Every structure is written in structure tokens, then in C-alpha cells.
Amino acid sequence: MIPQQLSYLEAIKTLKRTRSIDLENKNLRIFSSCQLSQLDIYLKALYINNGYSVNIELPEYGTFHQTLITSKSEDENTDNLIIIMPWDFIESLNWRTGIPVNTSNRGFYKKEINNFFNLCDNLGLKNKKFIYLDCEFPNIFSNDLEHKIIRNQLRESAYKLSSLVIDDSLFCLSNFLSNGFPFKNKEVSKVAFFISKHLNEFDFKKKIIFLDLDNTLWQGILGEDGPKGLNASSDINGYLFFIFQTFLKNLKSNGILLAIISKNDPDLISEAFNENNFILNIEDFVEIIGSYEPKSFHIKKLLKKINLTEDAAIFIDDNEIEIQEVSLSSNQITCEKFVSSLNELPSFLEKIKSYFNFSNRSSEDKNRTQLYKLQLNEEVLNKNDKKSLDNYLHSLNQIFVFKEVSEKNINRAIQLINKTNQFNLNGIRLTKEEIIQITNKDNKFFIGELVDKNGSHGEILVLIINKKGTIITLVMSCRVFQRNVEFAFLAALQMLGYKELKFSYLKTKRNHPFLKFAQTVGVENTENNFIINNDQLTKITKQINKTIEVKIT
């Protein structure tokens, strides 16, 4: 679930409400030269809303540098957060020590910045994230230009650490001087929200936006004003909707799915798009739903069809009643009421954008709408009739292409490892550097692509396996569930000479589908450790040839 900003009372209620609930445990270590205990309640509540009970560890105040130098952690279940201030880079910039009498030249300060940067960059901590508070510090230089240059150098170093940079508006000098807490009291909830969002970046699941039409995507009511009475143009009356459509078009180009859910007749909706030169067109939507049934029903139905969970969805409508209907039907679908004025629009767009992670987006992401449309255009399967399903899959002329990862597709492979949750062997996230270390002469790194008569579904499976047949990493995109790809890779491995496969399943919050697969194909020799022998591989290969062709390239 995406963390949402909480008031103090909401945070307290969340903690009380979940005292008796058994949640997966996590640890959070916060390293800072500041005093940050005020964040404790909010962070614990936000972790609960994300499905975890968290133990927060704050090093002793005043021991920041020493703690960073000595700290090491390889614990996968511990989040390490380093919150940096300007004076952590350059000690003489600290407000608490006053303005220094003697100042050094800019070259000396540049060396200080580099020393602290190298300390942070080489920390022996797994799962580390940085936050930099880009606040004002004492101007110790003889001119403003020198001051601005140093501030830019500090900011640049923070960005090189992949820091989330928080601007000066949240800083409170009086709090910092009186008790060591660097933020405004009224902004504590917002700071905790930023921290939670930054720490759980890979767990963000928002992938699709369901949109109302009337007075949301365009000005006007289709059933009353007709297709020619709508406005989303770049004039004073239509600007609100024009800008919103350009914003959505941008999201779509970055791989975010858009769907329409409107209480209008489907043919009238089509006519509205055909009659108007909107920024968005029919092809920009993975599906357009015109129905007078409850919107929550159709939202859940589409999510099920495209194998997305409810927490992947945002619903936007201008009608409070519709917002309430969907909200009450699910506590996982994020519901946002569309704004009624241009002045409210910038903050609304910023809020919607905050639900998504746009880092390391691949070319496949940009084609995501088309890929899901391929999935939706396929005929409905009878899940209870195995013969009918096999016949249907055979008719698709499926080809599973299995190959070693190269520089050309390594970013897509890393993306799959770090974004896939349901069909995931162990939930372990890996950086490019960690993968390079793992994939040596003893370990092979494979990627699989699915092609059928409708075109390519892209690279949808990633596997790391050692020469003894032990699978280290295995993930598969949820959009190819029920296509037998999960069996095709086993056939591919047998074709490559593997006689026996082994893997250890590690439970996460969402990867139960993988356990079901493991129990289907493997023998559980010890708890959560599975073996697939050569006879079983041969049986799977013979069966898979009926529905999908396997190619090694």
C-alpha cells in the first residue's frame, strides 16, 4: 500500500488498532546528526499501513560520524536511512557552533565535502537510502557567489548519493537550536511521509489510474451537453482539463496504465472522443468502461483480468458519492477527488505523481498500454476446462525465447527483479553492481521473452542459476500468468543440460502465487526447499510442447 500522509491522531489510531495484529517485522536504523525521535509515531504508523511492524533504532545523539564509520549490516530485513545536513559535509556550517572567525578557501571545503561523500558512498550497509535537507546555512564567505557555489556542491554530492532532497521550507532553525530537531512541528507528518515513500520505493504498486469523464477528463456532462458540448481545450474554460489530459498523457508515455470508468453509454463515449480533438484519444486507454453498475465492481473486474492487485489502482472522480462508493468497497484502492479550480491543480498533480516511481523505466514500460491491450483482446478462458485452455494457448502460436542477459537488456532484467512481487522466488532486490558480482562463471543470468500471433509481450522472466542447478533468483511478470511460461523456462533449462533443479522459497508479503507453483512442480524435501528431478523436467517438457514453443538463443 502506498503510504499516505497521516495526522497525529490518525497515526495514534493506527498504532492502537493494530496492536493485536500479527505483522511481518522490519527494522529501521536512522543515522543523523539531529534529534529525530518526533518522527517515531508517524513512521511506525506508516510502516503498519505498508504491512509491517517496525523497530526503529536511533543512534545516540552527537555520535553521527562515529556511528557511520563503524556501522555494518547485511541484514535484508533492516532499512538503513541516513539523513544528511549541510554541516555534516562541512562542520563549520553548523548553526549551533555560530559563525567562525576564520574561514578557509573554497578548495579546502571541497575536500571536506569529498571526504564525507566518500564515507557515505562506501558504507558497509545493505538497503541504505539517503535524505538530504537542503536548508540554508551560515554565509561564512566574503561574497554571495562563493556561498551559492558551496551550496550547489553540497546539493550535487547529495544527488550523487541518490538522496531524496528535501527543500528549505521544512527546516526550522529555532527547533534545531533548542532541541536538535531540524523540522517545523507542523511538518513532522509530511517529513515522515517523504521518508516512508523513499524507503519503500520498490514496494510502490500504483500502476493504473481509473478515470471518470464528466467534469474530470473534460468540462461538461456528456449525457446532457452531448459530444460537441464538451471542453478540454487550451482556453480559459478548458485549461483545467487540458492540463490534466497532458499530465495523464505524460504518465501514459512513462508506462502508467489509464482506464475509463464512466456512467455513460459506451457508444456515446466513443462519439465524444471522435468528435473532439482531445490530447488523450481512445488508444491511450487500456480499457474504456461505460456502465451504470457500481464503479467498484468494474474496477475490480478489470484488475483481475490484467492480474493487478487492488493496491495498484488509483481512482479519480469529481463526484464525492462515487469516491465514497469505491473507497468503501476497498481499503486498498486509492481514491482522489478531482479538483474544481486551476489554483488547486498543481498540488493535485504533484500528489498523483508521487504515487509512481519513474526511475529506470525501460522501453517496455512505454509500450505497457499496448501490451495489456493484447492481453485484454484475447478471448476469455474457461479456467476450469484444462483441455479448452490448452487448445486456446496452442492457437496463440506462442514462442518462449530464452537467452542470457546482455548489456542490451540488463536494465529490463534488473527492473523485473526489483518490481515483481507475486511470482518471485524470494523477494530479494538487487542492484546492477550486486548482479554483476553474482553472475560470474559459476552463475548464469537468463531472461525470457514471450511472443505470440498478436506480437511480442516483451521480456517477462528473469532467472539466475548456478552450475549445480540451484536457482538463486526467479521472477516473472504477472501479466503472463496462465500462459504456461512458468513451465516453459523449466523446459528451457533442461534443453541447456540441467538435470535437476533446486530452489529455496522465501515468503514475502505477496509472493504466495510462487509457492503454489513450487508445490505443483517440485518435491519439498525440507521446509520451503524444493527439488525438480530430471523425470519431472522431461514430463513438463513433453506437456509444454503442446501449448508453447521453447527457443534458446
ZAMARGU-4260 file (C-alpha; in steps of 0.2 Angstrom, whole numbers, plus 5000, padded with zeros to 4 digits):
<rodrens>
0) 5000/5000/5000 | 5006/5017/4996 | 5010/5027/5012 | 4998/5042/5014 | 5002/5057/5025
5) 4994/5055/5042 | 4989/5067/5056 | 4995/5064/5073 | 4978/5057/5078 | 4977/5045/5063
10) 4995/5039/5067 | 4989/5036/5086 | 4974/5027/5080 | 4984/5016/5068 | 4995/5010/5082
15) 4981/5006/5094 | 4971/4997/5080 | 4985/4985/5075 | 4992/4981/5092 | 4984/4963/5091
20) 4988/4961/5073 | 5002/4949/5068 | 5013/4959/5055 | 5029/4955/5047 | 5043/4963/5057
25) 5056/4975/5050 | 5070/4986/5057 | 5073/5004/5053 | 5090/5012/5058 | 5091/5031/5056
30) 5108/5039/5056 | 5108/5058/5058 | 5117/5072/5067 | 5100/5078/5073 | 5087/5073/5086
35) 5073/5064/5076 | 5063/5055/5090 | 5047/5066/5085 | 5046/5055/5069 | 5044/5039/5078
40) 5025/5038/5080 | 5022/5043/5062 | 5035/5031/5054 | 5028/5016/5064 | 5010/5020/5058
45) 5016/5022/5040 | 5025/5005/5041 | 5010/4997/5048 | 5000/5004/5033 | 5013/4996/5022
50) 5010/4979/5031 | 5025/4979/5043 | 5028/4981/5062 | 5044/4991/5063 | 5058/4993/5077
55) 5066/5010/5075 | 5084/5012/5081 | 5091/5029/5083 | 5110/5030/5087 | 5115/5041/5102
60) 5113/5060/5098 | 5130/5068/5094 | 5138/5052/5088 | 5134/5053/5069 | 5151/5052/5061
65) 5157/5039/5073 | 5142/5028/5070 | 5143/5029/5051 | 5162/5024/5052 | 5159/5009/5062
70) 5142/5003/5056 | 5140/4987/5045 | 5124/4977/5041 | 5120/4964/5028 | 5103/4961/5036
75) 5090/4960/5022 | 5076/4964/5034 | 5084/4981/5040 | 5081/4998/5032 | 5096/5010/5034
80) 5091/5028/5032 | 5105/5042/5033 | 5098/5059/5035 | 5111/5072/5030 | 5113/5091/5034
85) 5124/5103/5026 | 5135/5104/5041 | 5138/5085/5040 | 5148/5089/5025 | 5157/5104/5032
90) 5157/5106/5051 | 5160/5124/5051 | 5142/5127/5043 | 5133/5121/5059 | 5122/5135/5066
95) 5124/5128/5083 | 5143/5132/5083 | 5140/5150/5077 | 5149/5159/5063 | 5168/5155/5063
100) 5180/5169/5065 | 5192/5162/5052 | 5187/5154/5036 | 5196/5143/5024 | 5196/5144/5005
105) 5184/5135/4994 | 5196/5121/4989 | 5198/5116/5007 | 5179/5115/5009 | 5178/5105/4993
110) 5190/5092/5001 | 5179/5091/5016 | 5164/5088/5005 | 5173/5074/4996 | 5178/5066/5012
115) 5161/5065/5019 | 5154/5059/5002 | 5166/5045/5001 | 5162/5040/5019 | 5143/5039/5014
120) 5147/5031/4997 | 5157/5017/5005 | 5146/5012/5020 | 5145/4994/5024 | 5126/4994/5025
125) 5113/4985/5014 | 5097/4993/5010 | 5103/5010/5013 | 5094/5026/5007 | 5099/5044/5009
130) 5089/5060/5013 | 5097/5077/5012 | 5089/5093/5020 | 5094/5107/5008 | 5092/5120/5021
135) 5101/5137/5022 | 5117/5138/5032 | 5128/5152/5039 | 5136/5163/5025 | 5154/5162/5030
140) 5161/5168/5014 | 5165/5186/5009 | 5153/5186/4994 | 5137/5178/4990 | 5143/5169/4974
145) 5155/5158/4985 | 5141/5154/4996 | 5130/5149/4981 | 5144/5138/4974 | 5146/5128/4990
150) 5128/5126/4992 | 5127/5119/4974 | 5142/5107/4978 | 5133/5101/4993 | 5117/5098/4983
155) 5127/5089/4969 | 5135/5077/4981 | 5118/5073/4989 | 5111/5069/4972 | 5126/5058/4968
160) 5121/5048/4983 | 5104/5046/4976 | 5097/5056/4990 | 5079/5062/4992 | 5082/5081/4993
165) 5070/5090/5005 | 5069/5109/5002 | 5072/5123/5015 | 5053/5126/5018 | 5053/5111/5030
170) 5068/5117/5041 | 5065/5126/5057 | 5081/5134/5064 | 5073/5138/5082 | 5069/5119/5084
175) 5086/5114/5078 | 5095/5126/5090 | 5083/5122/5105 | 5082/5103/5104 | 5091/5097/5089
180) 5075/5093/5079 | 5078/5101/5062 | 5060/5102/5055 | 5044/5113/5058 | 5032/5105/5071
185) 5018/5106/5059 | 5028/5097/5045 | 5033/5082/5055 | 5019/5071/5047 | 5025/5077/5029
190) 5043/5073/5033 | 5038/5055/5039 | 5028/5053/5023 | 5043/5058/5012 | 5054/5046/5022
195) 5042/5031/5021 | 5039/5034/5002 | 5058/5035/4999 | 5062/5019/5009 | 5048/5009/5001
200) 5051/5015/4984 | 5051/4997/4976 | 5035/4992/4985 | 5025/5006/4977 | 5012/4997/4967
205) 5002/5010/4958 | 5001/5005/4940 | 4984/5011/4934 | 4973/5026/4935 | 4954/5024/4933
210) 4946/5040/4927 | 4929/5047/4927 | 4924/5058/4912 | 4912/5071/4915 | 4920/5086/4924
215) 4935/5076/4927 | 4943/5072/4910 | 4933/5086/4901 | 4922/5100/4906 | 4903/5096/4903
220) 4891/5082/4905 | 4891/5070/4890 | 4873/5064/4893 | 4866/5082/4894 | 4878/5093/4884
225) 4882/5080/4870 | 4898/5075/4862 | 4900/5093/4854 | 4897/5102/4871 | 4912/5096/4880
230) 4928/5106/4883 | 4946/5101/4886 | 4954/5114/4876 | 4968/5127/4880 | 4956/5141/4883
235) 4951/5149/4900 | 4936/5137/4901 | 4945/5121/4897 | 4963/5124/4904 | 4959/5114/4919
240) 4955/5098/4909 | 4968/5102/4895 | 4982/5102/4908 | 4976/5087/4916 | 4975/5077/4900
245) 4993/5082/4895 | 4998/5076/4913 | 4990/5060/4910 | 4997/5058/4893 | 5014/5060/4901
250) 5011/5047/4913 | 5005/5035/4900 | 5021/5038/4890 | 5030/5033/4905 | 5021/5016/4907
255) 5007/5021/4918 | 4990/5012/4913 | 4975/5023/4910 | 4957/5016/4911 | 4940/5025/4909
260) 4926/5020/4921 | 4910/5031/4917 | 4892/5031/4920 | 4889/5034/4901 | 4884/5023/4886
265) 4899/5016/4878 | 4894/5022/4860 | 4892/5040/4867 | 4909/5039/4875 | 4917/5034/4858
270) 4907/5048/4849 | 4914/5060/4862 | 4932/5056/4858 | 4929/5055/4839 | 4920/5072/4839
275) 4934/5081/4849 | 4952/5084/4846 | 4957/5079/4864 | 4975/5077/4870 | 4970/5059/4875
280) 4962/5048/4862 | 4954/5031/4864 | 4971/5022/4860 | 4978/5029/4876 | 4967/5019/4887
285) 4969/5000/4891 | 4950/4999/4893 | 4935/5011/4892 | 4921/5005/4903 | 4904/5013/4901
290) 4891/5006/4913 | 4878/5011/4926 | 4883/4997/4938 | 4894/5002/4953 | 4911/5008/4948
295) 4920/4997/4961 | 4913/4982/4953 | 4921/4986/4936 | 4937/4992/4943 | 4940/4976/4952
300) 4934/4966/4937 | 4947/4974/4926 | 4961/4972/4939 | 4958/4954/4940 | 4958/4952/4921
305) 4975/4960/4919 | 4982/4952/4935 | 4985/4968/4945 | 4981/4969/4964 | 4969/4982/4971
310) 4983/4992/4979 | 4989/4995/4961 | 4975/5007/4957 | 4970/5025/4959 | 4953/5031/4956
315) 4949/5049/4951 | 4932/5056/4950 | 4924/5073/4954 | 4909/5066/4962 | 4910/5063/4981
320) 4897/5049/4981 | 4907/5039/4968 | 4923/5042/4978 | 4914/5035/4994 | 4907/5020/4984
325) 4924/5014/4978 | 4933/5019/4994 | 4921/5009/5005 | 4922/4994/4993 | 4941/4993/4996
330) 4954/5000/5008 | 4967/4997/4995 | 4961/5007/4980 | 4967/5025/4982 | 4953/5037/4979
335) 4956/5055/4974 | 4943/5068/4971 | 4947/5079/4956 | 4949/5097/4959 | 4937/5111/4954
340) 4949/5125/4951 | 4965/5129/4942 | 4973/5135/4958 | 4971/5118/4966 | 4978/5109/4951
345) 4997/5110/4954 | 4997/5102/4971 | 4984/5089/4965 | 4995/5084/4950 | 5010/5083/4962
350) 5001/5072/4974 | 4996/5060/4960 | 5013/5059/4953 | 5020/5055/4970 | 5012/5038/4969
355) 5023/5032/4955 | 5041/5028/4953 | 5049/5034/4937 | 5067/5028/4939 | 5075/5016/4927
360) 5060/5015/4916 | 5063/5004/4901 | 5056/5004/4883 | 5044/4991/4888 | 5036/5002/4901
365) 5032/5014/4887 | 5023/5001/4877 | 5014/4995/4893 | 4996/5000/4887 | 4998/4991/4871
370) 5004/4975/4880 | 4990/4975/4892 | 4978/4978/4877 | 4985/4962/4869 | 4980/4953/4885
375) 4963/4960/4886 | 4959/4957/4867 | 4962/4938/4870 | 4946/4928/4871 | 4940/4923/4888
380) 4947/4907/4895 | 4937/4894/4904 | 4949/4891/4919 | 4940/4875/4924 | 4942/4867/4907
385) 4960/4861/4905 | 4958/4855/4888 | 4949/4871/4882 | 4964/4881/4889 | 4977/4870/4881
390) 4968/4872/4864 | 4967/4891/4866 | 4985/4893/4871 | 4990/4882/4856 | 4980/4893/4844
395) 4990/4908/4850 | 5006/4901/4842 | 5016/4905/4857 | 5035/4906/4857 | 5046/4907/4873
400) 5063/4914/4869 | 5076/4911/4882 | 5093/4919/4882 | 5107/4925/4893 | 5106/4943/4899
405) 5117/4956/4889 | 5121/4974/4891 | 5106/4977/4879 | 5093/4970/4891 | 5101/4971/4908
410) 5091/4986/4914 | 5075/4977/4910 | 5081/4962/4919 | 5085/4972/4935 | 5069/4981/4933
415) 5059/4964/4934 | 5069/4958/4949 | 5065/4974/4958 | 5047/4977/4954 | 5040/4959/4953
420) 5031/4953/4968 | 5019/4939/4965 | 5029/4927/4955 | 5045/4930/4964 | 5056/4916/4972
425) 5062/4926/4987 | 5058/4944/4985 | 5077/4949/4986 | 5080/4966/4977 | 5097/4968/4968
430) 5107/4982/4961 | 5116/4981/4945 | 5133/4980/4954 | 5126/4966/4965 | 5121/4956/4950
435) 5137/4959/4942 | 5146/4951/4957 | 5133/4937/4957 | 5134/4932/4939 | 5151/4925/4937
440) 5157/4909/4929 | 5148/4899/4941 | 5131/4908/4939 | 5121/4911/4923 | 5109/4926/4921
445) 5094/4922/4909 | 5080/4932/4903 | 5064/4926/4894 | 5053/4934/4881 | 5036/4929/4875
450) 5030/4931/4858 | 5013/4925/4850 | 5002/4929/4835 | 4997/4946/4842 | 5016/4951/4844
455) 5029/4952/4857 | 5024/4953/4876 | 5041/4959/4880 | 5054/4951/4891 | 5044/4944/4906
460) 5055/4932/4915 | 5072/4933/4924 | 5082/4919/4931 | 5099/4917/4940 | 5105/4899/4942
465) 5122/4891/4947 | 5131/4877/4938 | 5124/4864/4950 | 5106/4869/4946 | 5102/4879/4961
470) 5090/4894/4956 | 5096/4910/4965 | 5083/4922/4958 | 5067/4919/4948 | 5054/4932/4944
475) 5040/4933/4931 | 5028/4947/4926 | 5011/4944/4932 | 5003/4949/4915 | 5008/4932/4908
480) 5000/4921/4921 | 4990/4906/4914 | 5001/4905/4898 | 5012/4891/4904 | 5028/4902/4903
485) 5031/4897/4921 | 5033/4879/4914 | 5042/4884/4898 | 5058/4890/4907 | 5059/4873/4915
490) 5059/4865/4898 | 5072/4878/4893 | 5084/4874/4907 | 5083/4855/4903 | 5087/4859/4885
495) 5103/4868/4892 | 5108/4852/4901 | 5102/4855/4918 | 5096/4838/4925 | 5090/4843/4942
500) 5084/4860/4949 | 5084/4866/4967 | 5077/4882/4975 | 5073/4889/4992 | 5056/4899/4993
505) 5057/4913/5005 | 5040/4920/5010 | 5036/4939/5007 | 5020/4949/5009 | 5014/4945/4991
510) 5023/4930/4983 | 5011/4916/4988 | 5007/4913/4969 | 5025/4907/4968 | 5023/4895/4982
515) 5008/4887/4973 | 5019/4885/4958 | 5033/4877/4968 | 5022/4865/4976 | 5015/4860/4959
520) 5031/4856/4950 | 5043/4852/4964 | 5046/4840/4979 | 5048/4849/4995 | 5062/4839/5003
525) 5064/4851/5018 | 5053/4866/5023 | 5052/4878/5008 | 5066/4869/4999 | 5061/4861/4983
530) 5069/4849/4970 | 5063/4846/4952 | 5072/4830/4946 | 5075/4825/4928 | 5060/4814/4926
535) 5049/4828/4931 | 5058/4840/4919 | 5055/4828/4905 | 5037/4826/4909 | 5035/4845/4910
540) 5044/4847/4893 | 5033/4835/4884 | 5017/4843/4891 | 5023/4861/4887 | 5027/4857/4869
545) 5008/4856/4866 | 5005/4875/4870 | 5021/4884/4868 | 5037/4883/4858 | 5053/4885/4868
550) 5068/4893/4859 | 5086/4895/4866 | 5095/4910/4858
</rodrens>
